[in-house]
């Protein structure tokens, strides 16, 4: 069992509230400072996330240390992200075109929907779609069980709380009992193979996505980078991607067979 450090419990205890709801319990985490782009200007919002589930032993309406530790331990052993469904947006003659652009986009509730500037996900979503349209064909796979690199939305909210206390993206996930990145691309790759057998060019900065495609036997002709929208709010996040998670930092295209 993952041992949760006392200082981690202390940080999260201040930001988790338990709310009774019939025979269930709502666990409310927040607030989290969320810079959001609206009409070309950045406005600061406060973000909360909640999870409704069965009561845990000893649950009360008080945010005591034992309850906080139970929540963290239970979440890291539960696959909350698997309760969602993924989809794919196809553009042009995806099946028959000589080469197609594809994007394996992990859902980001805060970035994709709210326009959060804590990450670059919303930018990547919009930009990759524009790239596919300009190319003339392609597909965007929207992977709904990938929130927070696979830890789920509620756990991501707690990771954000830790990040506000100085932990980087990787350490926040590790301190909650998760690995840095637990995403799987197996299902998306199977759908890709169903829709297309010809070569694809992957839009990504993440070598794990490229490796997963190549290892599956998919016909991958290369990679195009997707960097941009760097700001004071996500600079450390992007630097951590390269320094801790091994993301490509070059603007050059990648030949997966080299």
Residue pairs with C-beta under 8 A, 6 or more apart in sequence:
1 73
2 73
2 76
2 177
4 69
4 72
4 73
4 175
4 177
5 175
8 72
8 162
8 175
8 176
9 65
9 68
9 69
9 72
10 65
11 161
11 162
11 165
12 29
12 68
12 72
12 158
12 161
12 162
13 63
13 64
13 65
13 68
14 63
15 29
15 30
15 31
15 32
15 158
15 161
16 27
16 28
16 29
16 63
16 67
16 68
16 71
16 158
17 27
17 28
17 29
17 63
18 25
18 26
18 27
18 28
18 59
18 60
18 61
18 62
18 63
18 67
19 25
19 26
19 27
19 28
19 50
19 61
20 26
20 61
21 52
23 54
23 55
24 52
24 53
24 54
24 55
25 52
25 53
25 54
25 55
25 56
25 59
26 50
26 51
26 52
27 50
27 51
27 52
27 53
27 71
27 154
28 48
28 49
28 50
29 48
29 49
29 50
29 51
29 154
29 157
29 158
29 161
30 46
30 47
30 48
30 49
30 157
30 161
31 46
31 47
31 48
32 46
32 47
32 48
32 157
32 160
32 161
32 164
33 44
33 45
33 46
33 47
33 164
34 44
34 45
34 46
34 47
34 110
34 114
34 116
34 118
35 42
35 43
35 44
35 45
35 116
35 117
35 118
35 233
36 42
36 43
36 44
36 45
36 114
36 115
36 116
36 117
37 43
37 115
37 117
37 122
38 115
42 117
42 231
42 233
45 114
47 110
47 114
47 116
47 157
47 160
48 157
49 153
49 154
49 156
49 157
50 154
51 80
51 154
56 67
56 70
56 71
56 74
57 70
58 66
58 67
58 70
59 67
59 70
60 67
72 158
72 176
72 177
73 177
75 151
75 152
75 154
75 155
75 158
75 176
75 177
76 151
76 155
76 176
76 177
76 178
77 177
78 152
79 152
80 152
80 153
80 154
80 155
81 144
81 145
81 146
81 147
81 148
81 150
81 151
81 152
81 153
82 145
84 107
84 144
84 145
84 147
85 144
86 141
86 142
86 143
86 144
86 145
86 187
86 188
87 141
87 142
87 144
88 139
88 140
88 141
88 142
88 188
88 191
88 195
89 129
89 139
89 140
89 142
90 138
90 139
90 195
91 132
91 133
91 136
91 137
91 138
91 139
91 140
92 100
92 132
92 135
92 136
92 137
92 138
93 137
94 100
94 137
94 138
94 139
94 195
94 196
95 195
95 196
95 198
96 198
97 136
97 137
97 198
98 198
98 199
99 198
99 199
99 200
99 201
99 221
100 135
100 137
100 138
100 139
100 196
100 198
100 199
100 200
100 201
101 128
101 131
101 132
101 135
101 137
101 138
101 139
101 200
101 201
101 203
101 224
102 132
102 138
102 139
102 140
102 141
102 192
102 200
102 201
102 202
102 203
103 124
103 128
103 129
103 131
103 132
103 138
103 139
103 140
103 141
103 202
103 203
103 204
103 226
104 141
104 143
104 185
104 188
104 202
104 204
104 209
105 121
105 124
105 125
105 128
105 140
105 141
105 142
105 143
106 121
106 143
106 146
106 147
106 149
106 183
107 142
107 143
107 144
107 145
107 146
107 147
108 116
108 119
108 121
108 122
108 125
108 147
109 147
109 153
109 156
110 116
110 118
110 119
110 121
110 156
111 118
111 119
111 120
111 121
111 122
111 123
111 125
112 121
112 122
112 125
115 122
116 122
117 229
117 231
117 233
117 234
118 160
118 233
118 234
118 237
119 234
119 237
120 227
120 228
120 229
120 230
120 234
120 237
120 238
123 228
123 229
124 226
125 140
127 226
127 228
128 140
128 203
128 226
129 140
131 138
131 203
131 224
131 226
132 138
132 139
132 140
132 203
139 192
139 195
139 196
141 188
141 191
141 192
143 183
143 185
143 188
146 183
147 153
147 156
148 155
148 156
148 159
148 173
149 173
149 180
149 181
149 182
149 183
150 178
150 181
150 182
150 183
150 184
151 159
151 173
151 176
151 178
151 182
155 176
155 178
158 176
159 169
159 172
159 173
159 176
160 172
162 171
162 172
162 175
162 176
163 169
163 172
167 175
168 236
168 237
168 240
168 244
169 237
169 240
169 241
169 244
169 245
170 180
170 240
170 244
170 245
173 179
173 180
174 180
180 244
180 245
181 208
181 245
183 208
185 209
185 212
185 213
186 212
186 216
189 212
189 213
189 216
189 218
192 200
192 218
193 216
193 218
197 219
198 219
199 219
199 220
199 221
200 213
200 218
200 219
200 220
200 221
201 220
201 221
201 222
201 223
201 224
202 209
202 210
202 213
202 220
202 222
202 223
202 224
203 223
203 224
203 226
204 210
204 223
204 225
204 226
205 225
205 226
205 227
205 241
205 247
205 248
205 249
206 245
206 247
206 248
207 246
207 247
207 248
208 246
210 220
210 223
210 254
210 256
213 220
213 256
214 220
214 256
214 257
220 256
222 253
222 254
222 255
222 256
223 248
223 253
223 254
223 256
224 253
225 248
225 250
225 251
225 252
225 253
227 238
227 251
230 238
241 247
242 248
242 249
248 254
